[in-house]
Amino acid sequence: MLVLALLCVLTAAGGGWLLWQRTHPATVDAEVFTAAREGVQDVYAYDYQDSEGSVQRKLDALTGDLRDQYEADLSQGGIIDTYEQVSATTSYDVLEVGLQQVAESQDQATLVVFGQYVVSSVNSGTQAAPAGSECTVTADGAQSCTQTVRVTVTQVDGDWKISELTLLTTS
């Protein structure tokens, strides 16, 4: 009888340990970091010579209300025309990605992305970086600004997409 009771206790303890391991994973899927890095790059990238492709890459990186908001902003017009008029190109050079939290279900994660937002246009080299900003003018005249963003990535149909994006620094 003692052996049976001991086996029951061990089985319950083992089951509890397995359940805890399932809800508190020791690792995070590396795709989460890749999705945050590439998603932020896609959201901040623009090339006036490929406006349509630039916009589509942004839309492909976003989901939910954030994607809906971006589409609504596009429908109001203006920004793309302005970028094309000044021959603008923008990019986000990711320096580091840090994990803030992961949902127990492993289908959503919040990360902080550190990098440089670089903008060049026909005005490049003619304007100094704004006073008090975290921007510099590069050798080729582009403005490079330190920017940190927090993103929430959500798994949608097997792909990771940005569902929330918050700019943490102003430059």
N, C-alpha and C positions, 0 to 999 in steps of 0.2 A: 504494500500500500504506500509506503514511504517513497519507493522508487517511482511509482505512478504519479504521485503528487509532485515529485521533483521534476519529472519529465514534463508535466503540465506547466510548471513554473518556467522551465527553460524554453518551452515552446512559446509561451506568452511573451517572454522577454525577447526572444528572437524575432517574433512577429512585430513587436513594438519597435525594436531596433531597425528592422527593414522598413517599417512605415516612416520612422523618423528620417532615415537615409533618403527615402523617396521625396519627402517634403522639404528636405534641407540638403540639396545637392552640394557636393564639394567642388564641382567644376561648373563652368559656364561655357556654353557652346561658343567656340571661337568665331563663328559666323556673326554673332552679335556685335563684336568689335569691328569686323569687316563691314557690316551693314551700316554702323554708325559712321565710320570713316568715309565710305563711298557715298552714303546718303547725303552727308553734309557737303561733300565735294560737289555732288550733283545739284543740290539746292542752291549753292552759291556760285556755280559756274555759269557763265554766259559768254557767248561769242556772237558778236553782231553779224558775222558772216554765216552763221547757222542758227538764226533765231528760233526757227521751228524745232530743230533738234534740241537746242538748249532748253526750251520750254518743255518739251516732251520728257527729257531726262529728269527735270524737276518733278513733273507730274508723276512719273514712274517711281520716284523715290518717296512720295508722300502717300498718306492714306487718311481716311476719316475726315473729321472737321477741318484739319489743317489743309488737306488737299482741296476740299470744297472752298475754303477761304482763298487759297491761291488762285483757283479757277475764277472765283468771283472778282478778285483783284484784276486778273487778266482781262476779264470781260469789260471792265471800265476803261481799258486802254490807257495809253500814255507812256507807261514805263518802257515798253518794247520800242516804241517810236523814238523815245529819247535816247535809248541805248544805241539804236541804229544811226541816229543823227550825229552822235559824237564818236561813232566807231568804237564802242566800249567792249572790252573783254574783262571778265572777272573770274577769279578762281579762289579757292580756299586751300591753302597748303596745310594739311594736317600735321601737327607736330607730335601730338599724343592723344590717346583716348583712355579715359579712366572709367571704370564701372562704379556706378553709384548704388544701384539695387537691381535685383532680378525678382520677378514674380515667382511665387512658388510653382506655378504651372509651367514655368520656363518659356512662356510665349510672349513675354513683354519684359523689357529691361530699360533702365534709365542710365544714361552715360553722359560724361562730360567730355567735350571735344575741344582741345586747345589747338590754335593755329594762327595763320596769317591770312587775312582777306586782302587780296591784291586786285587793284583796279587800274586798268590803263585805258586811255582814250586819246582822241586828238588833242586833248588838253594836257596830256601827260608831259611832265617836265616844265610846265609853265606855271604850276601852282605849288606853293610850299604846303607841307603837311599842316593841318589845322593846329593852331597853338593849343597846348594842353592836352592834345590827343595822344594816343598810343600808336601813332602812325609815323612812318618815315617815307622818304622818297627814295626809290631804288635807283641803281645806276642807269637804268633805261627810262627813268622818269615816272614809273608807275607809283601809285601810293600803296603801301603795304601797312596794314593795320592789325595789331594784335587783337584777336577776338576769341572769346571763349563762349561756347554754346552748350546748353544742356538739351539732350534729345531723349525722347522716349521712342524706342523702336518696338514695333508690334509685329508678330508673325501673322501674315495674311496669305492664305493659300500656299504655304510653304516658303514664302519669301518674307524677308524682314523689311519693313517700311517705317518711315518716320511718321509717328502720329502726333507728336508734340515737339516743338522747338522753341527754346527760350534763349535769347541773347543775354549772357551774363555780364559782358563788359560792353562799355560804350566807347567807341573810338572814332 
